[in-house]
């Protein structure tokens, strides 16, 4: 019985990880995950930060 539970959890994990990967690939295919580039130095930076981590310029459309 314990083995059955362990196998069940394993399957759930695989399904969950596979689902996340599939969702990430689907987002990439739709082009929603795009590299955000600094408005000043054009280097890839994170939209999560209000300032570029390369040149420190304010990012006008940072979320
Ligand atoms: Zn920059």
PDB file of the backbone (N, CA, C, O) and the ligand in Angstrom, with CONECT records:
HET     ZN  A 101       1
ATOM      1  N   UNK A   1       0.838  -1.220   0.000  1.00  0.00           N
ATOM      2  CA  UNK A   1       0.000   0.000   0.000  1.00  0.00           C
ATOM      3  C   UNK A   1       0.860   1.252   0.000  1.00  0.00           C
ATOM      4  O   UNK A   1       0.592   2.220  -0.711  1.00  0.00           O
ATOM      5  N   UNK A   2       1.932   1.200   0.843  1.00  0.00           N
ATOM      6  CA  UNK A   2       2.819   2.370   0.892  1.00  0.00           C
ATOM      7  C   UNK A   2       3.492   2.575  -0.455  1.00  0.00           C
ATOM      8  O   UNK A   2       3.720   3.703  -0.892  1.00  0.00           O
ATOM      9  N   UNK A   3       3.802   1.459  -1.102  1.00  0.00           N
ATOM     10  CA  UNK A   3       4.433   1.558  -2.410  1.00  0.00           C
ATOM     11  C   UNK A   3       3.481   2.186  -3.427  1.00  0.00           C
ATOM     12  O   UNK A   3       3.885   2.963  -4.292  1.00  0.00           O
ATOM     13  N   UNK A   4       2.216   1.827  -3.296  1.00  0.00           N
ATOM     14  CA  UNK A   4       1.205   2.366  -4.207  1.00  0.00           C
ATOM     15  C   UNK A   4       1.104   3.884  -4.033  1.00  0.00           C
ATOM     16  O   UNK A   4       1.013   4.631  -5.007  1.00  0.00           O
ATOM     17  N   UNK A   5       1.121   4.324  -2.760  1.00  0.00           N
ATOM     18  CA  UNK A   5       1.040   5.761  -2.480  1.00  0.00           C
ATOM     19  C   UNK A   5       2.253   6.471  -3.048  1.00  0.00           C
ATOM     20  O   UNK A   5       2.142   7.542  -3.643  1.00  0.00           O
ATOM     21  N   UNK A   6       3.435   5.848  -2.853  1.00  0.00           N
ATOM     22  CA  UNK A   6       4.664   6.463  -3.358  1.00  0.00           C
ATOM     23  C   UNK A   6       4.639   6.568  -4.883  1.00  0.00           C
ATOM     24  O   UNK A   6       5.031   7.583  -5.458  1.00  0.00           O
ATOM     25  N   UNK A   7       4.169   5.498  -5.521  1.00  0.00           N
ATOM     26  CA  UNK A   7       4.074   5.523  -6.982  1.00  0.00           C
ATOM     27  C   UNK A   7       3.089   6.587  -7.431  1.00  0.00           C
ATOM     28  O   UNK A   7       3.320   7.284  -8.419  1.00  0.00           O
ATOM     29  N   UNK A   8       1.992   6.708  -6.701  1.00  0.00           N
ATOM     30  CA  UNK A   8       0.982   7.710  -7.049  1.00  0.00           C
ATOM     31  C   UNK A   8       1.548   9.118  -6.946  1.00  0.00           C
ATOM     32  O   UNK A   8       1.312   9.956  -7.816  1.00  0.00           O
ATOM     33  N   UNK A   9       2.306   9.376  -5.866  1.00  0.00           N
ATOM     34  CA  UNK A   9       2.924  10.688  -5.684  1.00  0.00           C
ATOM     35  C   UNK A   9       3.931  10.968  -6.789  1.00  0.00           C
ATOM     36  O   UNK A   9       4.046  12.089  -7.284  1.00  0.00           O
ATOM     37  N   UNK A  10       4.653   9.925  -7.161  1.00  0.00           N
ATOM     38  CA  UNK A  10       5.646  10.080  -8.224  1.00  0.00           C
ATOM     39  C   UNK A  10       4.972  10.481  -9.540  1.00  0.00           C
ATOM     40  O   UNK A  10       5.440  11.360 -10.263  1.00  0.00           O
ATOM     41  N   UNK A  11       3.863   9.806  -9.817  1.00  0.00           N
ATOM     42  CA  UNK A  11       3.120  10.118 -11.042  1.00  0.00           C
ATOM     43  C   UNK A  11       2.605  11.556 -10.987  1.00  0.00           C
ATOM     44  O   UNK A  11       2.671  12.285 -11.977  1.00  0.00           O
ATOM     45  N   UNK A  12       2.094  11.952  -9.826  1.00  0.00           N
ATOM     46  CA  UNK A  12       1.588  13.317  -9.678  1.00  0.00           C
ATOM     47  C   UNK A  12       2.694  14.339  -9.911  1.00  0.00           C
ATOM     48  O   UNK A  12       2.483  15.363 -10.561  1.00  0.00           O
ATOM     49  N   UNK A  13       3.886  14.045  -9.367  1.00  0.00           N
ATOM     50  CA  UNK A  13       5.024  14.945  -9.550  1.00  0.00           C
ATOM     51  C   UNK A  13       5.383  15.080 -11.019  1.00  0.00           C
ATOM     52  O   UNK A  13       5.599  16.181 -11.526  1.00  0.00           O
ATOM     53  N   UNK A  14       5.443  13.935 -11.694  1.00  0.00           N
ATOM     54  CA  UNK A  14       5.794  13.935 -13.118  1.00  0.00           C
ATOM     55  C   UNK A  14       4.759  14.735 -13.904  1.00  0.00           C
ATOM     56  O   UNK A  14       5.107  15.512 -14.793  1.00  0.00           O
ATOM     57  N   UNK A  15       3.492  14.538 -13.571  1.00  0.00           N
ATOM     58  CA  UNK A  15       2.421  15.250 -14.274  1.00  0.00           C
ATOM     59  C   UNK A  15       2.527  16.756 -14.009  1.00  0.00           C
ATOM     60  O   UNK A  15       2.360  17.573 -14.915  1.00  0.00           O
ATOM     61  N   UNK A  16       2.808  17.107 -12.741  1.00  0.00           N
ATOM     62  CA  UNK A  16       2.899  18.526 -12.396  1.00  0.00           C
ATOM     63  C   UNK A  16       4.073  19.192 -13.101  1.00  0.00           C
ATOM     64  O   UNK A  16       3.934  20.275 -13.669  1.00  0.00           O
ATOM     65  N   UNK A  17       5.240  18.532 -13.059  1.00  0.00           N
ATOM     66  CA  UNK A  17       6.424  19.096 -13.707  1.00  0.00           C
ATOM     67  C   UNK A  17       6.222  19.163 -15.218  1.00  0.00           C
ATOM     68  O   UNK A  17       6.562  20.157 -15.861  1.00  0.00           O
ATOM     69  N   UNK A  18       5.667  18.092 -15.771  1.00  0.00           N
ATOM     70  CA  UNK A  18       5.409  18.057 -17.209  1.00  0.00           C
ATOM     71  C   UNK A  18       4.433  19.149 -17.612  1.00  0.00           C
ATOM     72  O   UNK A  18       4.593  19.777 -18.659  1.00  0.00           O
ATOM     73  N   UNK A  19       3.431  19.375 -16.789  1.00  0.00           N
ATOM     74  CA  UNK A  19       2.454  20.422 -17.073  1.00  0.00           C
ATOM     75  C   UNK A  19       3.081  21.795 -17.054  1.00  0.00           C
ATOM     76  O   UNK A  19       2.778  22.634 -17.902  1.00  0.00           O
ATOM     77  N   UNK A  20       3.966  22.033 -16.080  1.00  0.00           N
ATOM     78  CA  UNK A  20       4.637  23.337 -15.996  1.00  0.00           C
ATOM     79  C   UNK A  20       5.517  23.554 -17.216  1.00  0.00           C
ATOM     80  O   UNK A  20       5.539  24.643 -17.790  1.00  0.00           O
ATOM     81  N   UNK A  21       6.241  22.513 -17.610  1.00  0.00           N
ATOM     82  CA  UNK A  21       7.109  22.609 -18.781  1.00  0.00           C
ATOM     83  C   UNK A  21       6.284  22.877 -20.032  1.00  0.00           C
ATOM     84  O   UNK A  21       6.652  23.706 -20.864  1.00  0.00           O
ATOM     85  N   UNK A  22       5.172  22.172 -20.156  1.00  0.00           N
ATOM     86  CA  UNK A  22       4.310  22.347 -21.326  1.00  0.00           C
ATOM     87  C   UNK A  22       3.770  23.772 -21.368  1.00  0.00           C
ATOM     88  O   UNK A  22       3.700  24.381 -22.436  1.00  0.00           O
ATOM     89  N   UNK A  23       3.388  24.305 -20.202  1.00  0.00           N
ATOM     90  CA  UNK A  23       2.863  25.666 -20.149  1.00  0.00           C
ATOM     91  C   UNK A  23       3.951  26.669 -20.522  1.00  0.00           C
ATOM     92  O   UNK A  23       3.688  27.645 -21.224  1.00  0.00           O
ATOM     93  N   UNK A  24       5.177  26.424 -20.047  1.00  0.00           N
ATOM     94  CA  UNK A  24       6.286  27.336 -20.359  1.00  0.00           C
ATOM     95  C   UNK A  24       6.595  27.306 -21.848  1.00  0.00           C
ATOM     96  O   UNK A  24       6.831  28.348 -22.460  1.00  0.00           O
ATOM     97  N   UNK A  25       6.594  26.110 -22.430  1.00  0.00           N
ATOM     98  CA  UNK A  25       6.862  25.981 -23.864  1.00  0.00           C
ATOM     99  C   UNK A  25       5.749  26.661 -24.659  1.00  0.00           C
ATOM    100  O   UNK A  25       6.011  27.329 -25.659  1.00  0.00           O
ATOM    101  N   UNK A  26       4.510  26.486 -24.211  1.00  0.00           N
ATOM    102  CA  UNK A  26       3.382  27.105 -24.911  1.00  0.00           C
ATOM    103  C   UNK A  26       3.506  28.624 -24.869  1.00  0.00           C
ATOM    104  O   UNK A  26       3.226  29.294 -25.863  1.00  0.00           O
ATOM    105  N   UNK A  27       3.926  29.179 -23.721  1.00  0.00           N
ATOM    106  CA  UNK A  27       4.107  30.630 -23.602  1.00  0.00           C
ATOM    107  C   UNK A  27       5.197  31.097 -24.547  1.00  0.00           C
ATOM    108  O   UNK A  27       5.054  32.116 -25.222  1.00  0.00           O
ATOM    109  N   UNK A  28       6.305  30.334 -24.591  1.00  0.00           N
ATOM    110  CA  UNK A  28       7.417  30.689 -25.473  1.00  0.00           C
ATOM    111  C   UNK A  28       6.964  30.666 -26.932  1.00  0.00           C
ATOM    112  O   UNK A  28       7.331  31.538 -27.720  1.00  0.00           O
ATOM    113  N   UNK A  29       6.174  29.674 -27.278  1.00  0.00           N
ATOM    114  CA  UNK A  29       5.691  29.548 -28.661  1.00  0.00           C
ATOM    115  C   UNK A  29       4.819  30.737 -29.032  1.00  0.00           C
ATOM    116  O   UNK A  29       4.868  31.219 -30.164  1.00  0.00           O
ATOM    117  N   UNK A  30       4.023  31.209 -28.082  1.00  0.00           N
ATOM    118  CA  UNK A  30       3.149  32.346 -28.367  1.00  0.00           C
ATOM    119  C   UNK A  30       3.914  33.661 -28.331  1.00  0.00           C
ATOM    120  O   UNK A  30       3.376  34.714 -28.672  1.00  0.00           O
ATOM    121  N   UNK A  31       5.187  33.588 -27.909  1.00  0.00           N
ATOM    122  CA  UNK A  31       6.013  34.792 -27.880  1.00  0.00           C
ATOM    123  C   UNK A  31       5.719  35.706 -26.717  1.00  0.00           C
ATOM    124  O   UNK A  31       6.008  36.901 -26.778  1.00  0.00           O
ATOM    125  N   UNK A  32       5.142  35.155 -25.642  1.00  0.00           N
ATOM    126  CA  UNK A  32       4.842  36.008 -24.495  1.00  0.00           C
ATOM    127  C   UNK A  32       6.079  36.255 -23.646  1.00  0.00           C
ATOM    128  O   UNK A  32       6.200  37.285 -22.983  1.00  0.00           O
ATOM    129  N   UNK A  33       6.997  35.289 -23.678  1.00  0.00           N
ATOM    130  CA  UNK A  33       8.228  35.470 -22.918  1.00  0.00           C
ATOM    131  C   UNK A  33       9.263  36.033 -23.873  1.00  0.00           C
ATOM    132  O   UNK A  33       9.885  35.302 -24.644  1.00  0.00           O
ATOM    133  N   UNK A  34       9.433  37.310 -23.810  1.00  0.00           N
ATOM    134  CA  UNK A  34      10.380  37.953 -24.687  1.00  0.00           C
ATOM    135  C   UNK A  34      11.482  38.566 -23.835  1.00  0.00           C
ATOM    136  O   UNK A  34      11.245  38.996 -22.707  1.00  0.00           O
ATOM    137  N   UNK A  35      12.661  38.600 -24.377  1.00  0.00           N
ATOM    138  CA  UNK A  35      13.744  39.219 -23.630  1.00  0.00           C
ATOM    139  C   UNK A  35      13.477  40.713 -23.562  1.00  0.00           C
ATOM    140  O   UNK A  35      13.274  41.374 -24.581  1.00  0.00           O
ATOM    141  N   UNK A  36      13.482  41.221 -22.362  1.00  0.00           N
ATOM    142  CA  UNK A  36      13.249  42.641 -22.185  1.00  0.00           C
ATOM    143  C   UNK A  36      14.579  43.361 -22.264  1.00  0.00           C
ATOM    144  O   UNK A  36      15.537  42.996 -21.582  1.00  0.00           O
ATOM    145  N   UNK A  37      14.631  44.374 -23.090  1.00  0.00           N
ATOM    146  CA  UNK A  37      15.895  45.088 -23.245  1.00  0.00           C
ATOM    147  C   UNK A  37      15.797  46.491 -22.687  1.00  0.00           C
ATOM    148  O   UNK A  37      14.771  47.165 -22.771  1.00  0.00           O
ATOM    149  N   UNK A  38      16.922  46.899 -22.109  1.00  0.00           N
ATOM    150  CA  UNK A  38      17.017  48.237 -21.532  1.00  0.00           C
ATOM    151  C   UNK A  38      16.757  49.287 -22.604  1.00  0.00           C
ATOM    152  O   UNK A  38      17.212  49.148 -23.739  1.00  0.00           O
ATOM    153  N   UNK A  39      16.030  50.330 -22.245  1.00  0.00           N
ATOM    154  CA  UNK A  39      15.693  51.385 -23.202  1.00  0.00           C
ATOM    155  C   UNK A  39      16.926  52.202 -23.564  1.00  0.00           C
ATOM    156  O   UNK A  39      16.949  52.861 -24.603  1.00  0.00           O
ATOM    157  N   UNK A  40      17.934  52.166 -22.730  1.00  0.00           N
ATOM    158  CA  UNK A  40      19.114  52.997 -22.963  1.00  0.00           C
ATOM    159  C   UNK A  40      20.276  52.211 -23.568  1.00  0.00           C
ATOM    160  O   UNK A  40      20.838  52.620 -24.583  1.00  0.00           O
ATOM    161  N   UNK A  41      20.640  51.079 -22.948  1.00  0.00           N
ATOM    162  CA  UNK A  41      21.827  50.368 -23.420  1.00  0.00           C
ATOM    163  C   UNK A  41      21.482  49.143 -24.253  1.00  0.00           C
ATOM    164  O   UNK A  41      22.380  48.483 -24.776  1.00  0.00           O
ATOM    165  N   UNK A  42      20.199  48.827 -24.385  1.00  0.00           N
ATOM    166  CA  UNK A  42      19.710  47.722 -25.220  1.00  0.00           C
ATOM    167  C   UNK A  42      20.204  46.355 -24.756  1.00  0.00           C
ATOM    168  O   UNK A  42      20.103  45.381 -25.502  1.00  0.00           O
ATOM    169  N   UNK A  43      20.721  46.271 -23.574  1.00  0.00           N
ATOM    170  CA  UNK A  43      21.155  44.964 -23.093  1.00  0.00           C
ATOM    171  C   UNK A  43      19.991  44.297 -22.367  1.00  0.00           C
ATOM    172  O   UNK A  43      19.168  44.981 -21.758  1.00  0.00           O
ATOM    173  N   UNK A  44      19.915  42.994 -22.426  1.00  0.00           N
ATOM    174  CA  UNK A  44      18.802  42.316 -21.762  1.00  0.00           C
ATOM    175  C   UNK A  44      18.838  42.515 -20.258  1.00  0.00           C
ATOM    176  O   UNK A  44      19.874  42.327 -19.620  1.00  0.00           O
ATOM    177  N   UNK A  45      17.722  42.891 -19.711  1.00  0.00           N
ATOM    178  CA  UNK A  45      17.632  43.106 -18.280  1.00  0.00           C
ATOM    179  C   UNK A  45      16.295  42.537 -17.825  1.00  0.00           C
ATOM    180  O   UNK A  45      15.564  41.956 -18.627  1.00  0.00           O
ATOM    181  N   UNK A  46      15.976  42.693 -16.578  1.00  0.00           N
ATOM    182  CA  UNK A  46      14.728  42.145 -16.076  1.00  0.00           C
ATOM    183  C   UNK A  46      13.676  43.221 -15.977  1.00  0.00           C
ATOM    184  O   UNK A  46      13.943  44.328 -15.509  1.00  0.00           O
ATOM    185  N   UNK A  47      12.470  42.891 -16.423  1.00  0.00           N
ATOM    186  CA  UNK A  47      11.363  43.821 -16.353  1.00  0.00           C
ATOM    187  C   UNK A  47      10.922  44.034 -14.903  1.00  0.00           C
ATOM    188  O   UNK A  47      10.224  44.997 -14.585  1.00  0.00           O
ATOM    189  N   UNK A  48      11.344  43.116 -14.036  1.00  0.00           N
ATOM    190  CA  UNK A  48      10.914  43.202 -12.652  1.00  0.00           C
ATOM    191  C   UNK A  48      11.583  44.326 -11.879  1.00  0.00           C
ATOM    192  O   UNK A  48      11.132  44.703 -10.798  1.00  0.00           O
ATOM    193  N   UNK A  49      12.657  44.856 -12.439  1.00  0.00           N
ATOM    194  CA  UNK A  49      13.358  45.923 -11.744  1.00  0.00           C
ATOM    195  C   UNK A  49      13.093  47.256 -12.433  1.00  0.00           C
ATOM    196  O   UNK A  49      13.078  47.319 -13.663  1.00  0.00           O
ATOM    197  N   UNK A  50      12.888  48.305 -11.674  1.00  0.00           N
ATOM    198  CA  UNK A  50      12.605  49.611 -12.283  1.00  0.00           C
ATOM    199  C   UNK A  50      13.821  50.222 -12.961  1.00  0.00           C
ATOM    200  O   UNK A  50      13.694  51.139 -13.773  1.00  0.00           O
ATOM    201  N   UNK A  51      15.002  49.709 -12.626  1.00  0.00           N
ATOM    202  CA  UNK A  51      16.209  50.250 -13.220  1.00  0.00           C
ATOM    203  C   UNK A  51      17.014  49.147 -13.890  1.00  0.00           C
ATOM    204  O   UNK A  51      17.008  47.998 -13.447  1.00  0.00           O
ATOM    205  N   UNK A  52      17.704  49.512 -14.959  1.00  0.00           N
ATOM    206  CA  UNK A  52      18.573  48.575 -15.650  1.00  0.00           C
ATOM    207  C   UNK A  52      19.718  48.196 -14.729  1.00  0.00           C
ATOM    208  O   UNK A  52      20.292  49.048 -14.050  1.00  0.00           O
ATOM    209  N   UNK A  53      20.048  46.906 -14.710  1.00  0.00           N
ATOM    210  CA  UNK A  53      21.143  46.503 -13.828  1.00  0.00           C
ATOM    211  C   UNK A  53      22.491  46.709 -14.495  1.00  0.00           C
ATOM    212  O   UNK A  53      23.527  46.508 -13.862  1.00  0.00           O
ATOM    213  N   UNK A  54      22.497  47.105 -15.754  1.00  0.00           N
ATOM    214  CA  UNK A  54      23.760  47.369 -16.445  1.00  0.00           C
ATOM    215  C   UNK A  54      24.132  48.841 -16.335  1.00  0.00           C
ATOM    216  O   UNK A  54      25.244  49.179 -15.928  1.00  0.00           O
ATOM    217  N   UNK A  55      23.201  49.711 -16.699  1.00  0.00           N
ATOM    218  CA  UNK A  55      23.536  51.133 -16.753  1.00  0.00           C
ATOM    219  C   UNK A  55      22.758  51.946 -15.739  1.00  0.00           C
ATOM    220  O   UNK A  55      23.040  53.132 -15.570  1.00  0.00           O
ATOM    221  N   UNK A  56      21.782  51.350 -15.053  1.00  0.00           N
ATOM    222  CA  UNK A  56      21.059  52.061 -14.013  1.00  0.00           C
ATOM    223  C   UNK A  56      19.990  52.997 -14.534  1.00  0.00           C
ATOM    224  O   UNK A  56      19.426  53.784 -13.773  1.00  0.00           O
ATOM    225  N   UNK A  57      19.700  52.919 -15.845  1.00  0.00           N
ATOM    226  CA  UNK A  57      18.676  53.799 -16.416  1.00  0.00           C
ATOM    227  C   UNK A  57      17.290  53.345 -15.976  1.00  0.00           C
ATOM    228  O   UNK A  57      17.030  52.153 -15.812  1.00  0.00           O
ATOM    229  N   UNK A  58      16.410  54.320 -15.788  1.00  0.00           N
ATOM    230  CA  UNK A  58      15.028  53.989 -15.457  1.00  0.00           C
ATOM    231  C   UNK A  58      14.379  53.298 -16.641  1.00  0.00           C
ATOM    232  O   UNK A  58      14.586  53.681 -17.792  1.00  0.00           O
ATOM    233  N   UNK A  59      13.589  52.272 -16.343  1.00  0.00           N
ATOM    234  CA  UNK A  59      12.878  51.569 -17.402  1.00  0.00           C
ATOM    235  C   UNK A  59      11.432  52.059 -17.433  1.00  0.00           C
ATOM    236  O   UNK A  59      10.666  51.818 -16.500  1.00  0.00           O
ATOM    237  N   UNK A  60      11.070  52.740 -18.503  1.00  0.00           N
ATOM    238  CA  UNK A  60       9.736  53.378 -18.535  1.00  0.00           C
ATOM    239  C   UNK A  60       8.574  52.406 -18.427  1.00  0.00           C
ATOM    240  O   UNK A  60       7.552  52.722 -17.817  1.00  0.00           O
ATOM    241  N   UNK A  61       8.727  51.201 -19.028  1.00  0.00           N
ATOM    242  CA  UNK A  61       7.587  50.270 -18.983  1.00  0.00           C
ATOM    243  C   UNK A  61       7.852  49.085 -18.071  1.00  0.00           C
ATOM    244  O   UNK A  61       7.331  47.992 -18.292  1.00  0.00           O
ATOM    245  N   UNK A  62       8.655  49.304 -17.055  1.00  0.00           N
ATOM    246  CA  UNK A  62       8.871  48.236 -16.081  1.00  0.00           C
ATOM    247  C   UNK A  62       7.600  48.016 -15.278  1.00  0.00           C
ATOM    248  O   UNK A  62       6.895  48.965 -14.935  1.00  0.00           O
ATOM    249  N   UNK A  63       7.321  46.766 -14.987  1.00  0.00           N
ATOM    250  CA  UNK A  63       6.097  46.484 -14.254  1.00  0.00           C
ATOM    251  C   UNK A  63       6.374  46.502 -12.764  1.00  0.00           C
ATOM    252  O   UNK A  63       5.464  46.285 -11.964  1.00  0.00           O
TER     253      UNK A  63
HETATM  254 ZN    ZN A 101      20.783  49.658 -19.467  1.00  0.00          ZN
END
